[in-house]
């Protein structure tokens, strides 16, 4: 589910808003460079064209106003079935996504978000909280870095070891993407395969 982050970004970009069209372009390969330059420039300048930090004698209120992010809140609910355990597992994920758009980076939190996993054959079920946060950084070299402390769910395999299963990962997850493809993944923390509990 490494592309789930980008699917979230696409949903965010599809909403009307200030620079979400630029983010949509950023996720496409054709306009990657131009959109990244736009994102970087917006991250360094306030709406009046002054660099952040100029005019410090005017107080910190103007600086805070210039740095205020765009905020989007949406409720979501997803249902799908995974065969990652070797038997069907039904997953229901619901909660609220809060996205803060700072221009060159995004912050996602998932208030009250949880996943319910159930094996319809055995009747085994469990529920896990997935609150985030998740930090998405658009880097000057064209890469996108996604990090967060979790816990996170990964399927159909562990993102680092590639072992099959539905994995609950607690601890720092650090992923680097180019053109939606992961090029580096680091997991620091505990990983539990939930398949045994659902058998």
C-alpha positions in Angstrom: 0.0 0.0 0.0 2.9 2.4 -0.6 0.8 4.3 -3.2 -1.9 5.0 -0.6 -0.2 8.2 0.4 -0.3 9.4 -3.2 -4.0 8.4 -3.5 -4.6 10.6 -0.4 -2.8 13.4 -2.1 -4.8 13.0 -5.3 -8.0 13.2 -3.3 -6.8 16.3 -1.6 -5.7 17.8 -5.0 -9.1 17.1 -6.5 -10.7 19.5 -4.1 -10.9 23.2 -5.1 -8.2 25.2 -3.3 -5.2 27.4 -3.5 -2.4 25.3 -4.9 -3.9 21.8 -5.1 -3.8 22.0 -8.9 0.0 22.5 -8.6 0.1 19.4 -6.3 -1.9 17.4 -8.8 0.7 18.4 -11.4 3.5 17.4 -9.0 2.1 13.9 -8.8 2.2 13.6 -12.6 5.5 13.0 -14.3 5.1 15.6 -17.1 5.0 18.7 -15.0 7.1 17.5 -12.1 9.8 20.1 -12.4 7.6 23.1 -12.9 5.2 22.2 -10.1 8.1 21.6 -7.7 9.6 25.0 -8.5 6.2 26.5 -7.8 5.8 24.7 -4.5 9.3 25.6 -3.4 8.8 29.3 -4.3 5.5 29.5 -2.5 7.1 27.9 0.6 9.8 30.6 0.7 7.7 33.7 0.1 4.7 35.2 1.7 1.7 36.5 -0.3 3.2 40.0 -0.6 6.4 38.6 -2.2 8.7 39.3 0.8 10.9 36.6 1.9 10.0 35.2 5.3 12.2 36.8 7.9 12.2 40.2 6.2 10.5 43.1 8.0 11.1 41.5 11.4 10.6 44.8 13.1 6.9 44.5 12.2 6.4 41.8 14.8 5.8 38.1 14.5 2.1 38.4 13.6 2.8 39.1 9.9 5.2 36.1 9.8 2.6 33.8 11.4 -0.1 35.0 8.9 2.2 34.3 6.0 3.0 30.8 7.2 -0.6 29.8 7.9 -1.3 26.6 6.0 -4.4 25.8 3.9 -6.5 23.3 5.9 -8.9 20.6 4.5 -10.9 18.3 6.7 -12.8 15.3 5.3 -14.5 12.2 6.7 -13.7 9.0 4.9 -14.7 5.3 5.0 -13.2 2.5 2.9 -13.9 -1.2 2.6 -11.8 -3.7 0.9 -10.7 -7.4 1.0 -7.1 -8.6 1.2 -5.7 -12.1 0.5 -2.3 -11.2 2.0 -2.8 -13.7 4.8 -3.6 -16.6 2.5 -7.3 -16.3 3.4 -9.7 -13.4 2.8 -9.6 -10.6 5.4 -12.2 -7.9 5.2 -11.0 -4.4 6.2 -13.1 -1.4 7.1 -11.2 1.9 7.7 -12.9 5.0 8.8 -12.1 8.3 10.4 -11.4 11.9 9.7 -8.5 13.3 7.7 -7.0 16.7 8.4 -4.6 17.9 5.8 -2.4 21.0 6.3 -0.8 22.4 3.1 2.3 24.5 3.7 3.3 24.7 0.1 6.5 22.6 0.1 5.2 20.1 2.6 1.9 18.6 3.9 0.9 17.3 7.3 -1.9 14.7 7.6 -3.5 13.6 10.9 -6.3 11.1 11.1 -8.6 12.0 14.0 -10.5 9.0 15.4 -9.3 6.8 12.5 -9.4 3.1 13.0 -9.3 -0.1 11.0 -11.4 -3.2 11.7 -10.1 -6.4 10.3 -12.3 -9.6 10.1 -11.9 -13.1 8.9 -15.4 -14.1 7.7 -14.5 -17.8 7.7 -13.3 -18.0 11.3 -15.2 -15.1 12.8 -11.9 -13.7 14.2 -11.7 -9.9 14.3 -9.7 -7.0 15.7 -9.6 -3.3 15.6 -6.5 -1.0 15.5 -6.2 2.8 15.8 -4.4 4.7 13.0 -4.1 8.3 14.1 -1.0 9.4 12.2 0.5 12.0 11.8 2.1 11.7 8.5 4.5 14.3 7.0 5.0 14.7 3.2 8.0 16.7 2.0 8.5 17.7 -1.6 12.2 17.9 -2.0 14.2 20.1 -4.4 15.7 17.1 -6.1 12.3 15.9 -7.2 11.9 13.2 -4.6 9.0 13.0 -2.2 9.7 11.9 1.4 6.9 10.5 3.6 7.5 9.9 7.3 5.4 9.2 10.4 5.4 7.5 13.7 2.3 5.4 13.1 0.9 3.0 13.9 0.3 2.1 10.2 -1.1 -0.9 8.3 0.7 -2.3 5.4 -0.5 -5.0 3.0 0.0 -7.2 1.1 3.6 -7.3 2.4 5.9 -5.6 4.9 7.2 -2.5 3.3 10.8 -3.2 4.2 11.2 -7.0 4.4 8.5 -7.7 1.7 7.2 -10.6 3.9 3.6 -11.4 3.0 0.9 -10.4 5.5 -1.0 -7.5 6.9 1.4 -5.6 9.1 0.8 -3.3 11.9 3.9 -1.1 12.2 4.6 1.0 15.3 7.5 3.4 15.1 9.1 5.6 12.5 8.3 4.8 8.9 10.4 6.7 6.3 9.7 6.3 2.6 11.2 8.1 -0.4 9.4 8.2 -3.7 10.2 9.2 -7.3 7.3 9.3 -9.8 5.1 7.5 -7.3 7.6 4.6 -7.0 9.3 3.9 -3.7 13.1 4.1 -4.0 14.0 3.8 -0.2 12.1 2.5 2.8 13.2 2.5 6.4 11.1 1.1 9.3 12.3 1.8 12.9 10.2 0.1 15.5 8.0 -2.9 16.0 6.2 -4.8 13.2 3.5 -7.3 13.9 1.9 -9.6 11.3 -1.8 -9.6 12.2 -2.6 -12.7 10.1 -2.0 -15.1 13.0 -4.5 -13.2 15.2 -7.1 -13.4 12.4 -6.6 -17.1 11.4 
